[in-house]
Amino acid sequence: MKAKSFSTSTANTTTTTTSSSSPKPAFRYLTAWFCPFAHRATLALEHHADKVEYEWIEALGWEQRPDDNNVTGTGKEWWYHWKAEELKRTNPSGLVPTLIPIDPNTGKGDETKPVFESLVTIDFIDEISGASGIERLVSDDPYESARCRVWADKVNRELCSPYYGVLVRTEDDERMEHFQSLIKGLEAFSTELKKTSGPLFLADGQLSNVDLALVPWAYRYYVFEHYRGAQYVITPDLYPQLQPYFDWYDYVMELDAVKRTLPDKDRYLEHIGKYADSSARSKVANAVRRGVSAHELDDEKDEY
Ligand SMILES: N[C@@H](CCC(=O)N[C@@H](CS)C(=O)NCC(=O)O)C(=O)O
């Protein structure tokens, strides 16, 4: 299999690599350029780009469907996700990211072994890469690894889910409530960052699953100002207590594996506008509209 180098333009197309026998683990990577959950898996794949190969398959996107039956009652809510058949077949929830291992003997995806759930994909990619020491995203130290497990989940609940509350909820006070809980979460994260010498979650500049859990959303917080106004901006002037987080942010955004995976800001702004104006239908958007957090989405209740 030919190694594929990532560029943000890659994320706009389906990239095909040719297959032959290869000692490196290789995957069909069912993803979407805009998806922050998938971005976590992309970051892990790119961090281990010399050890793991993948074929980027754009497997999800917006499609506008006429609201013939006036299901929404607003005449506005027309945007749904189209999904690749391969995604529907392999992930019971039909969500990206999903990784399908490529069988080295046939060069085809082995659909009996899909790997999904973004936090799981980070750890899985790290393990299958065979990396060791400082290159690992899951610490070799069992105590640090346990602390990271707790914090990756906490980051997911407290620093990622509120993002959707700010964008999807329609009342100002509800949006602000989600924003305030995000700031509280960032305060807790900043305090935890002080436990090591910084600037990353683990000591000695070792990138971890906790860092990768947060990078996609930290990068995307810029959309708040555009859609929700100046009181939703997160800057050192306004929140000096978050300085460890700002130092972390400046550092991670300069890492090569991060820089080359960041979606174009204007293009993403347009994409996420469908959440901000309530015209989007997706499991996450429906869960938040129903009044629960994004991480509590339910396949049955939030199907659309
Ligand atoms: N808990 C999942 C969430 C993934 C997710 O919600 N992905 C979105 C794209 S950003 C998706 O696939 N949506 C399809 C749908 O809503 O049906 C994870 O962490 O991987």
The ligand as an ORCA input file, in Angstrom:
! r2SCAN-3c Opt
* xyz 0 1
  N     -19.989      9.314     19.738
  C     -19.547      9.353     18.374
  C     -20.169     10.585     17.682
  C     -19.784     10.667     16.203
  C     -20.744     11.604     15.425
  O     -21.758     12.105     15.951
  N     -20.390     11.831     14.150
  C     -21.302     12.567     13.306
  C     -20.592     13.493     12.320
  S     -19.793     14.858     13.183
  C     -22.083     11.591     12.453
  O     -21.566     10.598     12.012
  N     -23.368     11.890     12.227
  C     -24.244     11.047     11.467
  C     -25.651     11.122     11.995
  O     -25.975     12.072     12.698
  O     -26.439     10.233     11.685
  C     -18.030      9.387     18.326
  O     -17.412      9.855     19.290
  O     -17.442      8.884     17.356
*
